[in-house]
Amino acid sequence: MTSAPDRRPIGREFFDRPVLDVAPELLGRVLVRRTPDGPIELRITEVEAYAGEADPGSHAYRGRTERNAAMFGPPGHAYVYFIYGMWFSLNLVCGPEGTASGVLLRGGEVVKGADLARTRRPKARRDRELAQGPARLATALDVDRGLNGTDLCSGQDSPLSVLTGHPVPPERIRNGPRTGVGGDGADHPWRFWIDGDPTVSPYRAHVPRNRNRTAGQAA
């Protein structure tokens, strides 16, 4: 019999560690999004790690800008960015203040508030597709730039927080290249997911686009 998920909030010390330690340990945790219409809870099933100025795939690779400033802030905050003029993506900042590392949330299972998530994702044919991919996840949870810099560790009044949930045992975790990342960061095996989980998004290699920005760049 499966026990109920642990609903204790995760503290800042969890995020105040190297990004490659934090990223796989986020799998199985529960992200809570509190909205005026009610809460939505998401079991995290897929993530990607980005190591800031040490990582060619990161928005912070070339240093601090107005856009990525939240990544340089204290750990346990949200970094939300807008990509291709269409979608938002949600990242969780980790590591010591000033290191600019973060974890992109790529996929998850909506475990509470599915009715509300469906109103934001009416094209989802099945509930497993509600948050299958970073843009879908952000849309289902009503995440936009207004949440950029949100403190996830400030208590139940915060619009975003993370609960302990059911941490995933190491033998169920897989890793591989990040989706859509090209250039020198293409081969970093920094995407982590729960093996066999239906909410994990399909892997897609980098495809060059006619843009200045590398397709798939994340936190």
N, C-alpha and C positions, 0 to 999 in steps of 0.2 A: 504494500500500500504506500502510495506516494504521500509524503508529508506536505502540509501547507507551506507555501513559500514564506520565507523569513521576511517580515515587514519592517525590520529595523532599518533606518536610514543609514546610508554609507557616509562616513565622515570625510573630511578634507584630507586626512592622512592617507586614505586609499588612493587619492589622485596625486598626491605629492610624491610620486615615484617615477622611475623611467617609463616612457611610453610603451616600450615593448614588454614591460611587466604588467602595466595596467590593462592594455588592450585585450589579451585573451581572458583576463580575469573579469572583464565586464560581461562575458557571455553567461547567460542565465540570470543576470540581474534584471530588476524591474524598473524601467523608467516611468515616472509618474508625470503626466502633463495635466495641470489643473487649468481649466478654462471656465469662462463665465457660464457655459452651458453644461458643465460637469467634468469629472475627471476621465482621463483615458490612461490606461496602464499598458505598457509594452514590455514583453519579455525579450531581451536583446539576444539575437541569434547570429549576427554577423557584424563585424567591425573591421576598420582599417587603421593602422597606426601611421602617424606622420611626425617626423622628428625635426621639424623646424629648420633652422639654418644649417643643419647637417644633412638635410634631405632634399635632393633636387625635385622631388615630387610635391613638396610642401609649398603652401602660399607664403610661408615665412622664410623661404630659402634665401631670398635677397634682403632680408631684414624687415624691420618694423615699418608699417604703413598705417594710414588711417583705417584702411579696410581690415587689416589683420591684427589690430592692436589688442583685441581680447585674448589672442593666443599668448601674449606676453604677460598677461595678468596673473593673479594668483591661481593655483590649481583648484579644480572643482567648480569652474565656471563654464558657461556655454559660449561657443564660437559659432555663429550662424552666418553663412555667406549665400549670395545669390549667384547662380551660374547660368550662363547662356541666355540671360535675360528672361528666364522662365521659371526656374526652380530654386528652392532653398535647400540647404543641407545643414544638419545639426552635428556639431562636434563637441566633445567634452575635453576641456583643457586639463593637462596634467603636467607633472614635473615641477621643479622649483620655479618660483616666479622669475620671469626673464628668459626661460629656456624655449618658449614658444612651441611646445609639442602638444599634440592633441590626437584624439581618437574620433574618427568619423563613424557615425552609426549608419550602417548600410542596410540592416534588415532586422525584423522582429515580428513577434506574434502579439497581436492585440488581445490581451487577456481580460480587459475590463473596458467598457465604453465602446464596444464594437459598433453599436447602433449609431453613436455619434461619429465615429471614424468613417462609417459608410456614407454619411451625408457629405463628407469632405472628399471621399473617393468613390463617387457613384459608378465609375467605370470598372471598378474591381469586380471580377466575376465570382471570386471566392474570397472568403475571409483571409486565407493565407496570402493573398496578393495585396492586402490593405497596406502593408508596410514592407513590401518586398523590393528593396532598393532605396537609396537615400532620399531621392525626391519624393517617392511615394510615402516614405516614413514621415518626412517633414510635413507633407500635405495632410496625411491622416491625423497627425497630432496638432495641426494648426500652428506650425512653427514658421515664423518669419523673422526679419531682422529686428523686430521689436524685442525679441528675446536674446539678442546678442549681448553677451556680458552678464547674463543672469547667473546668480550664485545658486548652485545646486545644493549647497550645504547650509542654507539659511533657515531651514525649518519648513513647516507645513504651509506657511504663507507664500512660499516661493512657487512660481508657476511651473518649475521643473525641479525634480529631485530623483534620486536613485535609491532603491531599496535593495537589501541583500539578496532577496529572491532565492533561487536554487543555483549556487555556483556549479559550473559544469566541470566534471572530472577531466583531467588532462587527456585521458585516452579517447575522449569523445571530441576533442578539439583538433581541427585541421587548419593548415595554413598554406598560403601560396602567394603568387604575385598579386598586387593590387589591381583592381579593375580600371582599365582605361588609362593607366599611367604610362607615359612614354619616357624617352630620354634615359639619362643615367639612373633614374629611380625605377625603371621598368621591372627590373628583376628582383627588387626587394620583396622577400616573401612575408609581407607585413599585413596581409589580409587573413583574418581569423574567423572561423565559423564553426557552428555545431554540426558535426557529421550527420547527414541524413535528414536534417530539419527542412521541412517543406517551405519555410518562409525565407530561406537563404536565396539571394538573387543569383542569376546565372553569371558566370565569369565572362567578361568581354575584354579582349586585348585592346591596346591603344590603337586608334585609327586617326591618322593626322587630319586636322581640320584647317580650314582657312581662317584661323584666328591667331591672335598673338599669344593666347593662353593655351597651355597644354591641356588637351581633353582629359578629363578625369582628375585633374589636380584637385586635391582636397586639403584638409588641414595639415 
